[in-house]
Amino acid sequence: MDLPRSFTIRESGHRVHNPFTEDQLALLGRVIGLRPGMRVLDLACGSGEMLCTWSRAHGIGGTGVDISTVFLAAAHARAAELGVADAVRFEHADASGYVAAEPVDVAACLGATWIGDGVPGTLDLLRRSLRPGGLLLVGEPYWAELPPDEETARACGAPARDTYLPLDGLLESFGALGYDVVEMVLAERAGWDRYVGAQWLTTRRWLDANPEDSMAPEMRAELDTAPVRHARYQRRYLGWGVFALMAR
């Protein structure tokens, strides 16, 4: 049980596995009003940067769950580095079926709503771990500009144009599901550049170190096209944000 190897190759050097900068991740923790003693559940937590930095900054505790052994090793190391290993823990498990043993104050899934087969199912899953009056956090792409056709949408990494909504449509969809949007922090182009640019550098270094690996042709082909695809398509059309929700 693990992530596809290509994913861990390109993002093995990442602390934040989405287009947020470290400053934006810190901003998110401030604007949702974290307080000492609060408990946070982070499904598909990646390398644990959110829990570890929020624990150090705000005194929260919590649990991160991820399927990647590579990322969880980084999460444990980060918790030790920041001195919060006693406050946060990380579990190797399939996040799609994970429910906290005790209700939490904040339940989050940032950029991995496939664990619930989309936003509605992910919110349902998160809500099963949330205390009454608690806060849900969901990170999700949206169309900053609607692609003109299906080919452009796929070039942005979307399966189809209707996979994502424009920002106003995404916000409206939360209301239709029975949630109030109470905060949001949106990725900026600089965050996108840092997220994907770091993938290119990590991939190139991996290729240099592993020229005979069976994954090398696939990763070489990806590196050949990824920078232009980002500049031509993703940077223009694709947005991403974290949305804080409360049940009505």
C-alpha positions, -999 to 999 in steps of 0.1 A, spaced: 0 0 0 18 31 -12 16 60 -37 27 54 -73 65 56 -74 65 85 -100 47 107 -75 72 101 -47 101 106 -71 90 140 -83 79 153 -48 104 136 -25 120 169 -18 87 187 -10 76 197 24 43 211 11 27 188 -15 4 215 -30 8 250 -45 9 267 -11 40 285 1 51 280 37 39 315 44 4 307 31 3 275 52 11 296 82 -15 322 72 -41 294 70 -34 284 106 -38 319 118 -70 328 100 -89 297 112 -81 306 148 -60 277 161 -56 276 198 -34 255 222 -48 221 229 -70 219 197 -69 185 179 -64 184 141 -68 154 117 -50 157 84 -60 130 58 -35 125 30 -11 145 51 20 140 29 52 150 47 33 164 77 43 200 73 9 214 82 6 195 115 42 200 125 44 237 119 10 244 133 19 224 164 50 245 170 32 278 162 -1 272 179 3 244 204 -21 220 186 -19 183 186 -32 158 160 -28 130 136 -17 128 100 -27 98 78 -10 90 45 -5 60 22 31 70 13 59 55 34 84 80 18 64 110 29 56 96 63 93 91 70 98 128 62 69 137 85 84 118 114 117 135 108 101 169 106 82 164 139 115 155 156 132 185 140 106 210 152 103 193 187 67 184 183 70 146 181 51 142 214 22 163 201 16 150 166 16 114 153 16 100 118 -1 68 107 5 47 75 -31 39 63 -55 44 35 -70 78 43 -102 70 23 -115 49 52 -100 67 81 -121 80 110 -106 94 142 -111 75 174 -122 107 191 -138 138 175 -113 165 165 -116 203 163 -104 205 127 -106 178 100 -86 185 69 -78 171 34 -57 194 14 -55 185 -23 -65 149 -22 -103 147 -25 -99 115 -45 -99 98 -10 -137 104 -10 -142 101 -48 -146 139 -50 -155 169 -27 -189 156 -15 -176 122 -4 -144 137 12 -165 162 32 -187 133 44 -156 114 54 -141 143 73 -173 151 90 -173 117 106 -142 127 126 -154 162 135 -168 174 168 -201 194 166 -192 230 156 -158 220 144 -141 231 112 -135 213 79 -107 222 56 -106 211 20 -80 219 -6 -93 218 -42 -84 230 -77 -107 253 -96 -107 270 -129 -91 304 -126 -101 308 -163 -124 282 -180 -104 262 -206 -117 266 -241 -118 229 -248 -112 194 -234 -77 192 -248 -67 223 -228 -83 210 -197 -63 177 -200 -31 197 -206 -38 213 -172 -39 178 -156 -76 175 -153 -94 144 -166 -120 166 -182 -132 202 -182 -161 195 -160 -139 179 -133 -133 213 -118 -156 244 -113 -148 281 -115 -142 296 -81 -177 310 -77 -192 277 -87 -170 258 -63 -180 281 -34 -217 278 -44 -213 240 -44 -203 240 -8 -236 257 1 -255 232 -18 -239 205 3 -250 221 35 -218 240 45 -210 277 52 -177 289 37 -161 307 66 -126 313 53 -104 307 23 -67 310 13 -60 308 -24 -27 298 -40 -9 324 -60 12 320 -92 44 321 -72 32 292 -52 24 272 -83 58 280 -97 75 268 -65 55 237 -63 61 225 -99 95 240 -103 108 219 -73 94 188 -91 115 195 -121 147 199 -101 141 168 -80 132 148 -111 164 159 -129 186 151 -99 169 117 -96 175 110 -133 212 119 -130 215 95 -101 194 67 -116 199 66 -154 193 28 -156 162 27 -134 131 13 -151 112 45 -143 139 67 -160 122 69 -195 89 79 -180 104 105 -158 126 118 -187 96 122 -209 77 141 -181 106 165 -175 108 172 -213 73 186 -214 64 197 -178 79 232 -178 62 243 -211 29 227 -201 29 246 -168 37 279 -185 12 274 -213 -17 259 -195 -16 253 -157 -3 288 -149 -31 304 -168 -61 282 -162 -57 263 -130 -63 277 -95 -61 260 -61 -73 270 -26 -81 258 8 -116 264 20 -128 264 56 -163 251 61 -188 247 89 -219 226 87 -252 245 87 
